[in-house]
Structures are given as C-alpha cells and as structure tokens.
Amino acid sequence: MTKKFLLALALVLALALSASADVTVRLGVTGSVYDEMWQPVKEMLAKQGIDLEVIQFTDYVTPNRALADGDIDLNGFQHRIYLNDEIESRGYKITNIANTFVVPLNLYSIKIKTLDEIKDGDVIAIPNDPTNGGRAIKVLATSGLITLKDGAGFNPTKEDIASYSKKITIQELAANTIPSALPDIAAGVINDTYALDYGLKASDAVYADQAREQEYWNLIAARTSDLEDPAKLDTYMKIVNAYQSEEMKAHLAELYGGFFRPVGWDEGLLTPFIKK
C-alpha cells in the first residue's frame, strides 16, 4: 500500500510539475537584437516553469495592436513617450509594468565621419513616427544642425525648426528603412535596434544622442486587464524579476558595451496591482 501510495504521489507531483512548466508567455519585440538580449531571461524563466516565446515584429505600430488584440501577452520594444502616444491616439488599455533600459538615438552615416562634412543640399533622415521623430529633431538641435523655436514642445516637429546651420533637407522615413537608405542620404537618425541589426555600433555615430529623460526609458508592457488576474500577475512578476537581475545587467554590459543602460529597476511598477 505504501509503495502504491508513493508511486501515485510521485505521479501526481510529476503531472503538477509538467502542468506548471506549460505556461507560455508571448513577448512581442522589434529587432533581432532582442532574441539575444532576452536569452538569459528565457533560461531563468524555464527553470520556473515559464516558456517565454519572443515574437518578432518588423515595425513599431503592430506590437501594441497585437498586445491590445490579445495576440501576444507582453511587449518590450518601446519607450514611455511612444507608449503614451499610442494610448492617447489609439485608446489602448496597456500598462507599463517594468522599466528596462535607455539607449541613444544617434546620427549615423556611411558617407561622412563628422558633422563638419555635412553640406548644403544634404538629406538627413529621421523616423516618421511622432515620438521618435520628435526625439530625432531634438538630436539635430543639440548637434547644432538646427535651432528650435522658443516654446517648442517636448516632442517637436519640423514646423518647430527656427533655423538651419546648413541648407539640409530633413526627410521623414519609416524607422526600419533608414539604415538601408544610408547609401542614398548624407546621414540618418537611427533607432538602436535597427542600428544594431544593420551592424552599426554606438561608436560609429557621427553624433551621439545626449538625451536621458525618463520619457525615453524603454519598458515592458501588458494589457491592463491582465493585471487583475492573480496568476498572470504572478507570472509577469517573475518575468520582471528575471529581467531586472544582476545576471541580466552583466549580460547587457558584456554584449552591448553600454548601448543598453539599465534604468528604473527599483520603481516596482507592478507593486500597486498586488492584492493584499
């Protein structure tokens, strides 16, 4: 009887462990760099019975739509100001659950090495989405290529430009197409993931972005309604803790040499959702 009981108990435990290991979380990202970035997190979570599946998207618009529609569970590709703009313009019920890193939005070129080489008639490309486009305009302003009008907002547009130091043309392109456009333009302001995918390094920048505002902190986002589900909340807490770990900090430093700088890991954005 004892042996039979122990065998039955072992079977029940094995089934329970098997079931707990069958938790799959689909994380949407944009850029192949995230496959490598999230690998340590995937390995840590696998030991806790969570299968983190990284889903690649090719643009910045689809991941929030996919999250809102329930096609994925989380996404981790955007900064705060972009998410806030998406929520305001599209009405998404999406919440920032964790800060991840901040990265520069640098000016790159394969034709010139310094800003001094930019001449009248040159074309400078910037992202055509409002938030990254506004940040790119500010990069051009701090570089000295343009000046902004008094009263320009946090997220300026081309209409906020007061003057040009040289007669350049600012061309707005989809962010993911700017690297491939470099052979045809003087320079382009390129998002980090696309720069890395194209083989560019931070040290290759013609001008390095100086901005470190919290609005540009990257994040992990979830559907707001899912945070009312204790089981999902527990799973998301484990994912956040795995990302905001010493192992991950060392991984980011080793692979990207300061390109991705951890920020805001002490904010505990999920804490208010924990029911006492």
Residue frames relative to the residue before (quaternion, step in Angstrom):
aa qw qx qy qz dx dy dz
M 1.0000 0.0000 0.0000 0.0000 0.00 0.00 0.00
T 0.6543 0.5239 -0.3098 0.4488 3.56 0.97 -0.93
K 0.6593 0.5057 -0.3073 0.4639 3.56 0.94 -0.92
K 0.6549 0.5108 -0.3143 0.4599 3.56 0.95 -0.87
F 0.6458 0.5231 -0.3146 0.4586 3.55 1.02 -0.87
L 0.6679 0.5023 -0.2993 0.4604 3.57 0.94 -0.90
L 0.6351 0.5197 -0.3244 0.4704 3.58 1.03 -0.78
A 0.6568 0.5022 -0.3094 0.4698 3.57 0.96 -0.87
L 0.6463 0.5180 -0.3162 0.4626 3.55 1.00 -0.87
A 0.6428 0.5227 -0.3188 0.4604 3.57 0.99 -0.84
L 0.6460 0.5192 -0.3170 0.4611 3.56 1.03 -0.81
V 0.6428 0.5188 -0.3183 0.4651 3.57 0.98 -0.85
L 0.6620 0.5006 -0.3046 0.4673 3.58 0.94 -0.89
A 0.6443 0.5231 -0.3224 0.4552 3.57 0.98 -0.83
L 0.6588 0.4997 -0.3069 0.4712 3.56 0.99 -0.85
A 0.6382 0.5279 -0.3253 0.4563 3.56 1.03 -0.79
L 0.6597 0.4962 -0.3055 0.4747 3.56 0.97 -0.86
S 0.6344 0.5313 -0.3306 0.4538 3.55 1.02 -0.82
A 0.6593 0.5105 -0.3089 0.4575 3.56 0.99 -0.89
S 0.6735 0.5016 -0.3066 0.4482 3.57 0.95 -0.90
A 0.6579 0.5061 -0.3097 0.4638 3.56 1.16 -0.55
D 0.6272 0.5601 -0.3208 0.4359 3.54 1.31 -0.13
V 0.4192 0.6715 -0.4935 0.3603 3.60 1.11 0.64
T 0.0523 -0.8092 0.5850 -0.0127 3.56 -0.52 1.20
V 0.0800 -0.7789 0.6218 0.0168 3.55 -0.90 0.98
R 0.2283 -0.7863 0.5657 0.0977 3.55 -0.73 1.13
L 0.1115 -0.8100 0.5757 -0.0037 3.54 -0.60 1.26
G 0.2430 -0.7886 0.5507 0.1254 3.59 -0.65 1.10
V 0.0180 0.7879 -0.6136 0.0484 3.57 -0.96 0.95
T 0.2477 -0.7414 0.5986 0.1751 3.55 -1.33 0.19
G 0.7476 0.3138 -0.2619 0.5235 3.58 -0.39 1.23
S 0.4918 -0.7018 0.4361 0.2746 3.57 -0.81 1.03
V 0.5053 0.6555 -0.4252 0.3663 3.59 1.19 -0.38
Y 0.6357 0.5635 -0.3364 0.4064 3.59 1.07 -0.66
D 0.5408 0.6045 -0.4142 0.4131 3.61 1.13 -0.43
E 0.7069 0.4358 -0.2422 0.5017 3.55 0.91 -0.97
M 0.6309 0.5624 -0.3368 0.4151 3.56 0.98 -0.85
W 0.7643 0.4027 -0.2059 0.4597 3.58 0.82 -0.98
Q 0.4130 0.7472 -0.4572 0.2494 3.63 1.21 -0.14
P 0.6687 0.4773 -0.3363 0.4603 3.67 0.80 -0.78
V 0.6244 0.5326 -0.3370 0.4613 3.58 1.05 -0.73
K 0.6230 0.5390 -0.3309 0.4602 3.58 0.96 -0.86
E 0.6831 0.4919 -0.2893 0.4558 3.58 0.90 -0.94
M 0.6469 0.5084 -0.3226 0.4680 3.59 0.98 -0.78
L 0.6898 0.4899 -0.2794 0.4540 3.56 0.95 -0.90
A 0.5854 0.5838 -0.3721 0.4218 3.58 1.07 -0.67
K 0.6477 0.5179 -0.3124 0.4633 3.57 1.09 -0.70
Q 0.6970 0.4283 -0.2559 0.5151 3.56 1.28 -0.35
G 0.6011 -0.6087 0.3426 0.3883 3.56 1.27 0.27
I 0.5945 0.5505 -0.3697 0.4548 3.58 1.22 0.43
D 0.2013 -0.7616 0.6078 0.1001 3.55 -0.82 1.07
L 0.1222 -0.7979 0.5889 0.0396 3.58 -0.37 1.25
E 0.1190 -0.8045 0.5817 0.0168 3.54 -0.53 1.24
V 0.2361 -0.7855 0.5613 0.1101 3.59 -0.58 1.19
I 0.1340 -0.8054 0.5771 0.0179 3.56 -0.63 1.22
Q 0.2794 -0.7901 0.5281 0.1370 3.57 -0.67 1.12
F 0.0865 -0.7430 0.6614 0.0540 3.53 -1.16 0.83
T 0.4335 -0.7357 0.4687 0.2262 3.57 -1.12 0.60
D 0.7671 0.2530 -0.1582 0.5678 3.59 1.25 -0.05
Y 0.5831 -0.6092 0.4219 0.3330 3.56 -1.32 0.09
V 0.6029 0.5892 -0.3549 0.4043 3.59 1.22 -0.24
T 0.6977 0.5378 -0.2816 0.3804 3.57 0.84 -0.99
P 0.6455 0.5612 -0.3723 0.3601 3.68 0.80 -0.77
N 0.6709 0.4685 -0.3208 0.4769 3.62 0.97 -0.67
R 0.6171 0.5287 -0.3440 0.4705 3.57 1.06 -0.70
A 0.6570 0.5095 -0.3048 0.4646 3.58 0.97 -0.89
L 0.6415 0.5134 -0.3208 0.4712 3.57 1.04 -0.75
A 0.6697 0.5028 -0.2948 0.4603 3.56 0.88 -0.94
D 0.7060 0.4622 -0.2524 0.4735 3.59 1.07 -0.80
G 0.5235 -0.6620 0.4033 0.3537 3.60 1.25 -0.15
D 0.4342 0.7015 -0.4631 0.3239 3.60 1.21 0.26
I 0.7533 0.1299 -0.1080 0.6356 3.57 1.26 -0.43
D 0.5055 -0.6772 0.4547 0.2813 3.58 -1.25 0.35
L 0.7825 0.0520 0.0101 0.6204 3.54 1.13 -0.78
N 0.0608 -0.7615 0.6225 0.1702 3.55 -1.28 0.03
G 0.1211 -0.8036 0.5823 0.0241 3.54 -1.21 0.56
F 0.4317 0.7243 -0.4250 0.3293 3.56 0.66 1.11
Q 0.7576 0.4334 -0.1610 0.4608 3.59 1.19 -0.52
H 0.4013 -0.6742 0.5462 0.2936 3.54 -1.30 0.22
R 0.7558 -0.4390 0.2538 0.4143 3.53 -1.33 0.29
I 0.6974 0.4863 -0.3027 0.4308 3.57 0.76 -0.97
Y 0.6252 0.5213 -0.3475 0.4653 3.60 1.07 -0.66
L 0.6528 0.5038 -0.3208 0.4660 3.60 0.90 -0.87
N 0.6575 0.5150 -0.3187 0.4481 3.58 0.89 -0.88
D 0.6437 0.5137 -0.3164 0.4708 3.57 1.04 -0.78
E 0.6438 0.5196 -0.3129 0.4665 3.59 1.01 -0.82
I 0.6494 0.5102 -0.3170 0.4664 3.58 0.98 -0.86
E 0.6824 0.4965 -0.2874 0.4530 3.56 0.92 -0.91
S 0.7527 0.4158 -0.2256 0.4580 3.57 0.86 -0.95
R 0.7962 0.3028 -0.1427 0.5040 3.60 1.04 -0.69
G 0.4587 -0.7286 0.4214 0.2848 3.58 1.24 -0.07
Y 0.3033 0.7776 -0.5055 0.2185 3.60 1.16 0.42
K 0.2908 -0.7106 0.6135 0.1850 3.56 -1.14 0.73
I 0.2871 0.7482 -0.5164 0.3019 3.53 0.40 1.35
T 0.1577 -0.8091 0.5646 0.0424 3.57 -1.00 0.89
N 0.4354 -0.6502 0.5609 0.2702 3.54 -1.11 0.77
I 0.1037 -0.8307 0.5456 0.0395 3.61 -0.58 1.11
A 0.8152 0.0248 -0.0148 0.5785 3.62 1.20 -0.20
N 0.3660 -0.6789 0.5872 0.2457 3.54 -1.14 0.70
T 0.2159 -0.7963 0.5536 0.1134 3.57 -1.05 0.72
F 0.7687 -0.2661 0.2368 0.5312 3.60 0.42 -1.19
V 0.2553 -0.7026 0.6231 0.2302 3.54 -1.35 0.04
V 0.0848 -0.8004 0.5933 0.0140 3.55 -1.01 0.84
P 0.5347 -0.6236 0.4555 0.3432 3.57 -1.17 0.46
L 0.2466 -0.6996 0.6424 0.1927 3.53 -1.30 0.40
N 0.0512 -0.8780 0.4752 -0.0253 3.53 0.25 1.34
L 0.4336 -0.6433 0.5641 0.2828 3.54 -1.38 0.31
Y 0.0613 -0.8203 0.5681 -0.0244 3.58 -0.65 1.17
S 0.0033 0.7787 -0.6273 -0.0030 3.53 -1.29 0.45
I 0.2428 -0.7302 0.6077 0.1965 3.56 -1.26 0.42
K 0.6429 0.5263 -0.3101 0.4621 3.57 1.32 0.11
I 0.7969 0.1829 -0.0849 0.5695 3.57 1.07 -0.69
K 0.3801 -0.7322 0.5257 0.2075 3.54 -1.28 0.44
T 0.7986 0.1668 -0.0765 0.5732 3.60 1.13 -0.57
L 0.6459 -0.5198 0.3969 0.3937 3.55 -1.28 0.35
D 0.5986 0.5987 -0.3567 0.3950 3.57 1.08 -0.70
E 0.6461 0.5400 -0.3168 0.4366 3.59 1.18 -0.52
I 0.5196 0.6128 -0.4312 0.4107 3.60 1.23 -0.19
K 0.0923 -0.8235 0.5597 -0.0066 3.56 -0.85 1.02
D 0.7009 -0.4330 0.3466 0.4484 3.55 -1.32 0.20
G 0.7803 0.3277 -0.2539 0.4683 3.57 -1.00 0.86
D 0.5293 0.6385 -0.4169 0.3720 3.60 1.22 -0.23
V 0.3345 -0.7213 0.5761 0.1895 3.54 -1.24 0.63
I 0.1021 -0.7632 0.6370 0.0368 3.55 -0.95 0.99
A 0.2365 -0.7900 0.5522 0.1227 3.59 -0.71 1.05
I 0.0431 -0.7646 0.6423 0.0295 3.54 -1.17 0.72
P 0.6203 -0.5377 0.3956 0.4119 3.64 -1.18 0.39
N 0.3965 -0.7505 0.4834 0.2142 3.57 -1.02 0.76
D 0.5331 0.5752 -0.4489 0.4283 3.61 1.20 0.12
P 0.6436 -0.6058 0.3003 0.3588 3.61 -0.94 0.87
T 0.7287 0.4547 -0.2789 0.4294 3.60 0.77 -0.94
N 0.6970 0.4288 -0.2781 0.5029 3.60 0.88 -0.89
G 0.5999 0.5518 -0.3542 0.4585 3.57 1.15 -0.58
G 0.6556 0.5051 -0.3068 0.4700 3.58 0.99 -0.84
R 0.6445 0.5074 -0.3190 0.4748 3.54 1.01 -0.79
A 0.6418 0.5267 -0.3198 0.4566 3.59 1.02 -0.80
I 0.6086 0.5421 -0.3474 0.4638 3.59 1.04 -0.76
K 0.6664 0.4939 -0.3020 0.4698 3.58 0.99 -0.83
V 0.5913 0.5498 -0.3618 0.4660 3.60 1.11 -0.61
L 0.6662 0.4896 -0.3007 0.4754 3.59 0.93 -0.90
A 0.6354 0.5290 -0.3312 0.4547 3.59 1.09 -0.69
T 0.6966 0.4532 -0.2883 0.4757 3.60 0.86 -0.88
S 0.6146 0.5425 -0.3501 0.4532 3.59 1.18 -0.45
G 0.5053 -0.6628 0.4127 0.3675 3.57 1.23 -0.42
L 0.4786 0.6775 -0.4399 0.3441 3.60 1.23 0.00
I 0.7878 0.0850 -0.0455 0.6084 3.58 1.17 -0.60
T 0.2149 -0.7081 0.6344 0.2235 3.53 -1.35 0.06
L 0.3681 -0.7397 0.5273 0.1983 3.55 -1.15 0.66
K 0.5757 -0.5887 0.4460 0.3509 3.55 -1.19 0.58
D 0.5703 -0.5486 0.4745 0.3855 3.55 -1.20 0.50
G 0.7917 0.2954 -0.2227 0.4861 3.55 -0.93 0.88
A 0.3826 0.7049 -0.5061 0.3172 3.60 1.23 0.13
G 0.4693 -0.7137 0.4519 0.2574 3.57 -0.88 0.92
F 0.7372 -0.4021 0.3018 0.4515 3.52 -1.37 -0.03
N 0.7738 0.2578 -0.1199 0.5660 3.57 1.11 -0.73
P 0.0552 -0.8626 0.5018 0.0308 3.62 0.47 1.16
T 0.2871 -0.7174 0.6055 0.1905 3.54 -1.36 0.34
K 0.7167 -0.4118 0.3134 0.4676 3.58 -1.28 -0.02
E 0.6124 0.5664 -0.3490 0.4271 3.60 1.12 -0.59
D 0.6450 0.5197 -0.3175 0.4616 3.58 1.25 -0.33
I 0.4992 0.6512 -0.4352 0.3707 3.60 1.26 0.01
A 0.2929 -0.7733 0.5435 0.1446 3.56 -0.81 1.05
S 0.8061 -0.1017 0.1039 0.5737 3.59 0.94 -0.86
Y 0.3159 -0.7166 0.5943 0.1829 3.52 -1.37 0.39
S 0.4104 -0.6921 0.5264 0.2746 3.58 -0.99 0.77
K 0.7555 0.0825 -0.0670 0.6465 3.55 1.32 -0.48
K 0.5466 -0.6506 0.4237 0.3138 3.56 -1.14 0.61
I 0.1221 0.8057 -0.5608 0.1466 3.53 0.47 1.27
T 0.3232 -0.6905 0.6044 0.2312 3.53 -1.37 0.30
I 0.2258 -0.7640 0.5907 0.1281 3.57 -0.79 1.02
Q 0.1060 -0.8142 0.5708 0.0051 3.55 -0.54 1.23
E 0.2667 -0.7738 0.5579 0.1375 3.58 -0.78 1.04
L 0.0235 0.8003 -0.5939 0.0791 3.56 -0.71 1.17
A 0.6130 -0.4947 0.4396 0.4315 3.56 -1.24 0.31
A 0.5777 -0.6504 0.3662 0.3304 3.57 -0.80 1.05
N 0.6976 0.4921 -0.2854 0.4357 3.58 0.95 -0.83
T 0.6698 0.4976 -0.3095 0.4560 3.62 1.22 -0.24
I 0.5085 0.6870 -0.4208 0.3040 3.61 1.17 -0.34
P 0.6339 0.5242 -0.3710 0.4309 3.68 0.85 -0.71
S 0.7008 0.4589 -0.2832 0.4671 3.60 0.89 -0.86
A 0.6312 0.5289 -0.3320 0.4600 3.58 1.27 -0.30
L 0.4386 0.7399 -0.4376 0.2621 3.62 1.21 -0.28
P 0.6365 0.5269 -0.3667 0.4275 3.67 0.93 -0.62
D 0.7414 0.4213 -0.2154 0.4758 3.60 1.17 -0.54
I 0.7285 0.3497 -0.2198 0.5466 3.60 1.26 -0.07
A 0.6121 -0.5534 0.4048 0.3939 3.57 -1.27 0.26
A 0.7776 -0.1646 0.1536 0.5871 3.58 0.95 -0.88
G 0.1258 -0.7912 0.5935 0.0770 3.55 -1.29 0.30
V 0.3805 -0.6730 0.5800 0.2566 3.53 -1.16 0.65
I 0.0529 -0.8519 0.5176 -0.0601 3.55 -0.41 1.29
N 0.4761 -0.6635 0.5078 0.2743 3.54 -0.99 0.92
D 0.6713 -0.5689 0.3149 0.3558 3.54 -1.10 0.82
T 0.6931 0.4898 -0.3030 0.4335 3.59 0.78 -1.00
Y 0.6766 0.4754 -0.2962 0.4780 3.56 0.96 -0.80
A 0.6007 0.5491 -0.3553 0.4598 3.59 1.10 -0.64
L 0.6824 0.4772 -0.2859 0.4743 3.57 0.92 -0.93
D 0.6330 0.5306 -0.3340 0.4541 3.58 0.97 -0.80
Y 0.6934 0.4643 -0.2618 0.4848 3.57 1.11 -0.71
G 0.5594 -0.6311 0.3747 0.3853 3.59 1.28 -0.08
L 0.4765 0.6621 -0.4466 0.3677 3.59 1.23 0.30
K 0.2430 -0.7438 0.6046 0.1488 3.55 -1.20 0.60
A 0.6436 -0.5129 0.3860 0.4167 3.56 -1.22 0.40
S 0.6531 0.5317 -0.3077 0.4428 3.57 1.07 -0.74
D 0.5965 0.5723 -0.3598 0.4326 3.62 1.26 -0.25
A 0.4872 0.7134 -0.4172 0.2822 3.58 1.22 -0.37
V 0.4414 -0.6488 0.5555 0.2753 3.53 -1.12 0.77
Y 0.7715 -0.0214 0.0114 0.6358 3.54 1.14 -0.70
A 0.2995 -0.7772 0.5344 0.1436 3.57 -0.85 1.03
D 0.5003 -0.6611 0.4874 0.2741 3.53 -0.94 0.99
Q 0.2654 -0.7852 0.5453 0.1254 3.56 -0.98 0.90
A 0.5362 0.6747 -0.3910 0.3231 3.60 1.23 -0.36
R 0.0028 -0.7910 0.6114 -0.0209 3.58 -1.04 0.89
E 0.2779 0.7956 -0.5025 0.1930 3.61 1.18 0.40
Q 0.6157 -0.5738 0.3961 0.3671 3.57 -1.15 0.64
E 0.5721 0.5998 -0.3846 0.4062 3.59 1.10 -0.58
Y 0.7153 0.4260 -0.2453 0.4966 3.60 1.19 -0.48
W 0.4073 0.6786 -0.4980 0.3544 3.58 1.23 0.34
N 0.3717 -0.7160 0.5475 0.2225 3.57 -0.93 0.89
L 0.1688 -0.8221 0.5438 -0.0019 3.53 -1.19 0.58
I 0.3634 -0.6379 0.6160 0.2857 3.48 -1.47 0.03
A 0.1228 -0.8168 0.5626 0.0355 3.58 -0.79 1.02
A 0.1077 -0.7743 0.6220 0.0437 3.54 -1.22 0.69
R 0.5731 -0.5255 0.4733 0.4140 3.55 -1.29 0.23
T 0.5242 -0.6659 0.4305 0.3105 3.56 -0.80 0.99
S 0.6490 0.5402 -0.3248 0.4261 3.59 0.95 -0.84
D 0.6204 0.5630 -0.3457 0.4226 3.61 1.07 -0.65
L 0.6181 0.5712 -0.3464 0.4143 3.58 1.13 -0.52
E 0.5895 0.5407 -0.3677 0.4743 3.59 1.33 -0.04
D 0.6088 0.5329 -0.3417 0.4782 3.58 1.31 -0.19
P 0.4103 -0.7496 0.4561 0.2487 3.64 -0.38 1.18
A 0.6531 0.5198 -0.3282 0.4422 3.60 0.95 -0.80
K 0.6746 0.4715 -0.2950 0.4853 3.58 0.93 -0.88
L 0.6255 0.5407 -0.3390 0.4489 3.57 0.99 -0.80
D 0.6442 0.5167 -0.3176 0.4661 3.59 0.97 -0.84
T 0.6520 0.5096 -0.3090 0.4688 3.57 0.98 -0.87
Y 0.6777 0.4932 -0.2952 0.4586 3.58 0.91 -0.90
M 0.5942 0.5532 -0.3578 0.4614 3.58 1.12 -0.64
K 0.6548 0.5097 -0.3091 0.4647 3.57 0.97 -0.84
I 0.6395 0.5210 -0.3203 0.4659 3.58 1.03 -0.78
V 0.6568 0.5050 -0.3019 0.4716 3.57 0.94 -0.90
N 0.6702 0.5016 -0.3034 0.4551 3.58 0.90 -0.90
A 0.6382 0.5172 -0.3275 0.4668 3.58 1.05 -0.72
Y 0.6626 0.4875 -0.3134 0.4744 3.57 0.99 -0.80
Q 0.7539 0.3614 -0.2012 0.5104 3.57 0.84 -0.97
S 0.3913 0.7181 -0.4654 0.3387 3.55 0.80 1.09
E 0.6403 -0.5171 0.3970 0.4061 3.56 -1.26 0.32
E 0.6064 0.5575 -0.3535 0.4433 3.58 1.08 -0.70
M 0.6783 0.4802 -0.2891 0.4751 3.55 0.96 -0.86
K 0.6137 0.5468 -0.3496 0.4497 3.59 1.00 -0.74
A 0.6696 0.4855 -0.2932 0.4796 3.58 0.95 -0.89
H 0.6216 0.5508 -0.3260 0.4517 3.58 1.06 -0.80
L 0.6687 0.4957 -0.3017 0.4649 3.60 0.89 -0.91
A 0.6700 0.5048 -0.3009 0.4536 3.57 0.94 -0.89
E 0.6857 0.5018 -0.2880 0.4417 3.57 0.94 -0.89
L 0.7537 0.4229 -0.2262 0.4495 3.57 0.83 -0.97
Y 0.8293 0.2755 -0.0942 0.4769 3.56 0.90 -0.91
G 0.3584 -0.8029 0.4415 0.1790 3.56 1.30 0.19
G 0.7811 -0.3416 0.1794 0.4910 3.57 0.87 0.90
F 0.4396 0.6915 -0.4675 0.3318 3.61 1.24 -0.05
F 0.7669 0.2033 -0.1098 0.5988 3.57 1.02 -0.86
R 0.0867 -0.8263 0.5565 -0.0014 3.58 -0.34 1.27
P 0.4249 -0.7100 0.4947 0.2660 3.63 -0.62 1.08
V 0.0627 0.7921 -0.6036 0.0661 3.58 -0.97 0.89
G 0.8610 0.2103 -0.1260 0.4456 3.55 -1.21 0.57
W 0.3307 0.7741 -0.4909 0.2246 3.58 1.13 0.46
D 0.6697 0.5073 -0.2985 0.4529 3.60 1.20 -0.28
E 0.4909 0.7127 -0.4075 0.2917 3.62 1.23 0.02
G 0.2334 -0.8209 0.5011 0.1437 3.64 1.15 -0.42
L 0.0674 0.8662 -0.4928 0.0479 3.56 0.85 0.98
L 0.6538 0.5077 -0.3221 0.4594 3.62 1.18 -0.37
T 0.4726 0.7195 -0.4238 0.2818 3.59 1.19 -0.42
P 0.6673 0.5133 -0.3340 0.4239 3.68 0.82 -0.79
F 0.6675 0.5145 -0.3050 0.4435 3.60 1.18 -0.45
I 0.5491 0.6122 -0.4007 0.4039 3.58 1.25 -0.20
K 0.3073 -0.7670 0.5397 0.1611 3.57 -0.66 1.14
K 0.2830 -0.7804 0.5398 0.1396 3.56 -0.81 1.05
